């Protein structure tokens, strides 16, 4: 039964996440936390696999359909996100080792997620100044920050990806969502490789991947189709609506931890 619930959650989350450029983890992580069927580390792992598969499928389909990616710039972002993904996972494992209660780690993740959500919502609602940074180092730094947060928070990319890319490089929202998904792919790849060499996958219930992976593929296909259909204005609306929903879920999860 839990597998079926996870399947439905991941399909819906990855579809919306692919359209908005946030990645499905921004919904998957808090919803699976709310369900509470697995540990923090296991939920983070399932979310990572789902986001990784979705980002690969979504990027491949959008490029196939004619979406243009500057692979030179994408390479800079990818390099930063790989390093950031590794550092983010190391920071996550360090938090698990430092705190005896998993709820403390979950609360830290929720707090940091809320900060990124509020920043993204404010940025998308108000016409803040855009920069036009061109040097490759800025793309590497952006990828590093985004990859670190994606891996540490277990949400894949989150709302800050799109907002930061628009802020620093003056990208239109549909282009920012595409680069965001590309960044998510490399950061989650780095996280999976780090887990494989550091702790291995033996501590996780891998049978759940029979639900997680097909759901992630389906979500990536549906999301890439919708992204090609929707206008920039509608993508912005999806982006803002998703931020509000995830804010409410995270606030509820945080409140539940505090009052326990």
C-alpha positions as CSV (number, residue, x, y, z in Angstrom):
1,X,0.0,0.0,0.0
2,X,2.8,2.4,0.9
3,X,4.4,1.7,-2.5
4,X,1.2,2.7,-4.3
5,X,1.0,5.9,-2.3
6,X,4.6,6.7,-3.1
7,X,4.0,6.0,-6.8
8,X,1.0,8.5,-6.9
9,X,2.9,11.2,-4.9
10,X,6.0,10.9,-7.1
11,X,4.1,11.0,-10.4
12,X,2.2,14.2,-9.4
13,X,5.2,15.8,-7.7
14,X,7.6,15.2,-10.6
15,X,5.1,16.4,-13.2
16,X,4.6,19.7,-11.4
17,X,8.3,19.9,-10.5
18,X,9.4,19.4,-14.1
19,X,7.1,22.2,-15.3
20,X,8.1,24.6,-12.6
21,X,11.8,23.7,-12.8
22,X,11.9,23.0,-9.0
23,X,12.2,19.2,-9.3
24,X,9.7,17.0,-7.6
25,X,11.7,16.7,-4.4
26,X,10.3,20.0,-3.1
27,X,7.0,18.1,-2.8
28,X,8.2,14.5,-2.5
29,X,10.4,15.1,0.6
30,X,7.8,16.9,2.8
31,X,4.9,14.7,1.7
32,X,6.9,11.5,2.5
33,X,8.0,13.1,5.8
34,X,4.3,13.7,6.5
35,X,3.4,10.0,5.7
36,X,6.2,9.0,8.0
37,X,6.6,5.4,6.8
38,X,10.5,5.5,6.5
39,X,13.4,7.2,8.2
40,X,14.8,10.6,7.2
41,X,17.8,9.1,5.4
42,X,15.6,6.6,3.5
43,X,13.1,9.3,2.4
44,X,16.0,11.5,1.3
45,X,17.3,8.5,-0.8
46,X,14.0,7.8,-2.4
47,X,13.5,11.5,-3.2
48,X,17.0,11.6,-4.7
49,X,16.4,8.6,-7.0
50,X,13.0,10.0,-8.1
51,X,14.5,13.5,-8.8
52,X,17.5,12.1,-10.7
53,X,15.4,9.9,-13.0
54,X,12.8,12.7,-13.6
55,X,15.5,15.3,-14.4
56,X,17.2,13.0,-16.9
57,X,13.9,12.1,-18.7
58,X,12.7,15.7,-18.7
59,X,15.9,17.2,-20.0
60,X,16.3,14.5,-22.7
61,X,12.7,15.0,-23.9
62,X,12.9,18.8,-24.0
63,X,16.2,18.8,-26.0
64,X,14.7,16.2,-28.3
65,X,11.7,18.5,-28.9
66,X,13.9,21.4,-29.8
67,X,14.6,23.3,-26.6
68,X,18.0,24.9,-26.8
69,X,20.7,24.4,-24.2
70,X,24.0,26.3,-24.2
71,X,26.0,23.2,-23.3
72,X,29.1,25.4,-22.6
73,X,27.2,27.3,-19.8
74,X,25.4,24.1,-18.7
75,X,28.9,22.5,-18.3
76,X,29.9,25.2,-15.8
77,X,26.7,24.9,-13.8
78,X,27.0,21.1,-13.9
79,X,30.6,21.2,-12.6
80,X,29.6,23.4,-9.7
81,X,26.5,21.3,-8.9
82,X,28.5,18.0,-8.9
83,X,30.9,19.4,-6.2
84,X,27.9,21.0,-4.4
85,X,26.0,17.7,-4.5
86,X,28.9,15.9,-2.9
87,X,29.4,18.5,-0.2
88,X,25.7,18.7,0.5
89,X,25.5,14.9,1.1
90,X,28.5,15.0,3.4
91,X,26.9,17.8,5.4
92,X,23.6,15.7,5.6
93,X,25.5,12.7,6.9
94,X,27.3,14.9,9.4
95,X,24.0,16.2,10.7
96,X,22.7,12.7,11.1
97,X,25.9,11.8,13.1
98,X,25.7,14.9,15.3
99,X,22.1,14.7,16.3
100,X,20.8,11.6,18.1
101,X,17.2,12.5,17.1
102,X,16.3,12.3,13.4
103,X,13.6,14.9,14.1
104,X,16.3,17.5,14.8
105,X,17.8,16.9,11.3
106,X,14.4,17.1,9.8
107,X,13.7,20.4,11.5
108,X,16.9,21.9,10.2
109,X,16.0,20.8,6.7
110,X,12.5,22.3,7.1
111,X,13.9,25.6,8.4
112,X,16.4,26.0,5.5
113,X,13.7,25.0,3.0
114,X,11.3,27.6,4.3
115,X,14.0,30.3,3.9
116,X,14.5,29.3,0.2
117,X,10.7,29.1,-0.4
118,X,10.1,32.6,1.0
119,X,13.0,34.1,-1.0
120,X,11.7,32.4,-4.2
121,X,8.1,33.6,-3.6
122,X,9.1,37.2,-2.9
123,X,11.4,37.2,-6.0
124,X,8.7,35.9,-8.3
125,X,6.1,38.4,-7.0
126,X,8.2,41.5,-7.1
127,X,10.3,42.9,-9.9
128,X,13.7,42.7,-8.2
129,X,16.8,43.8,-10.1
130,X,18.3,41.3,-12.5
131,X,22.0,40.9,-13.1
132,X,23.7,39.9,-16.3
133,X,26.7,38.0,-15.1
134,X,28.6,36.4,-18.0
135,X,31.8,34.9,-16.7
136,X,32.0,31.1,-16.3
137,X,33.0,31.3,-12.7
138,X,29.6,32.7,-11.7
139,X,27.9,29.7,-13.3
140,X,30.2,27.4,-11.4
141,X,29.5,29.2,-8.1
142,X,25.7,29.2,-8.8
143,X,25.9,25.4,-9.5
144,X,27.9,24.9,-6.3
145,X,25.3,26.7,-4.1
146,X,22.3,25.1,-5.8
147,X,23.9,21.6,-5.8
148,X,24.8,21.9,-2.1
149,X,21.3,23.0,-1.0
150,X,19.6,20.4,-3.3
151,X,21.6,17.6,-1.7
152,X,21.5,18.8,1.9
153,X,17.8,19.5,1.9
154,X,16.8,16.3,0.0
155,X,14.5,18.3,-2.3
156,X,16.4,18.0,-5.6
157,X,16.4,21.6,-6.7
158,X,13.8,23.5,-4.9
159,X,12.5,27.0,-5.7
160,X,15.8,28.7,-5.3
161,X,17.2,27.2,-8.5
162,X,14.9,29.1,-10.8
163,X,15.0,32.3,-8.8
164,X,18.8,32.4,-8.5
165,X,19.3,31.7,-12.2
166,X,16.9,34.5,-13.2
167,X,18.4,36.9,-10.7
168,X,22.1,36.3,-11.6
169,X,21.8,35.7,-15.4
170,X,18.6,37.5,-16.4
171,X,17.2,34.2,-17.8
172,X,13.5,34.1,-18.8
173,X,11.6,31.7,-16.5
174,X,11.2,28.9,-19.1
175,X,14.9,28.9,-19.8
176,X,15.7,29.0,-16.1
177,X,13.5,26.0,-15.5
178,X,15.4,24.0,-18.2
179,X,18.8,24.9,-16.7
180,X,17.4,24.2,-13.2
181,X,16.4,20.7,-14.2
182,X,19.9,20.2,-15.8
183,X,21.5,21.3,-12.5
184,X,19.3,19.0,-10.5
185,X,20.4,16.0,-12.7
186,X,24.1,16.5,-12.0
187,X,23.7,17.3,-8.2
188,X,21.6,14.2,-7.7
189,X,24.0,12.1,-9.7
190,X,26.8,13.3,-7.4
191,X,24.7,12.5,-4.3
192,X,24.0,8.9,-5.5
193,X,27.7,8.3,-6.3
194,X,28.7,9.7,-2.9
195,X,26.2,7.4,-1.1
196,X,27.4,4.4,-3.1
197,X,31.0,4.9,-2.1
198,X,30.4,6.2,1.5
199,X,27.7,4.0,3.0
200,X,26.3,1.9,0.2
201,X,22.7,1.3,-0.5
202,X,22.3,-1.7,1.9
203,X,20.6,0.4,4.6
204,X,17.7,1.2,2.4
205,X,14.6,-0.8,1.4
206,X,15.5,-1.1,-2.3
207,X,12.2,-2.9,-3.1
208,X,10.4,0.5,-3.0
209,X,12.4,1.5,-6.1
210,X,10.0,-0.6,-8.2
211,X,7.5,2.0,-7.4
212,X,9.8,5.1,-7.2
213,X,11.6,4.7,-10.6
214,X,8.5,4.1,-12.9
215,X,6.7,7.0,-11.2
216,X,9.7,9.2,-11.7
217,X,9.9,8.4,-15.4
218,X,6.1,9.0,-15.9
219,X,6.4,12.3,-14.0
220,X,9.3,13.4,-16.2
221,X,7.5,12.6,-19.4
222,X,4.3,14.4,-18.4
223,X,6.2,17.4,-17.0
224,X,8.3,17.9,-20.2
225,X,5.1,17.7,-22.3
226,X,3.3,20.3,-20.2
227,X,6.4,22.6,-20.1
228,X,6.4,22.7,-23.9
229,X,2.7,23.6,-24.0
230,X,2.4,26.2,-21.2
231,X,3.2,29.8,-21.7
232,X,5.8,31.6,-19.5
233,X,3.0,33.3,-17.6
234,X,1.4,30.0,-16.8
235,X,4.7,28.5,-15.8
236,X,5.1,31.4,-13.3
237,X,1.7,30.7,-11.9
238,X,2.5,27.0,-11.4
239,X,5.8,28.1,-9.8
240,X,4.2,30.4,-7.3
241,X,1.3,28.1,-6.5
242,X,3.7,25.3,-5.8
243,X,5.7,27.4,-3.5
244,X,2.6,28.3,-1.4
245,X,1.6,24.6,-1.2
246,X,5.0,23.5,-0.1
247,X,5.3,26.3,2.4
248,X,2.1,25.1,4.1
249,X,3.2,21.5,4.1
250,X,6.6,22.3,5.6
251,X,5.1,24.6,8.2
252,X,2.7,21.8,9.2
253,X,5.6,19.3,9.4
254,X,7.7,21.7,11.5
255,X,4.8,22.3,13.8
256,X,4.3,18.6,14.3
257,X,7.9,18.1,15.3
258,X,7.9,21.1,17.7
259,X,4.8,20.0,19.6
260,X,5.8,16.3,19.9
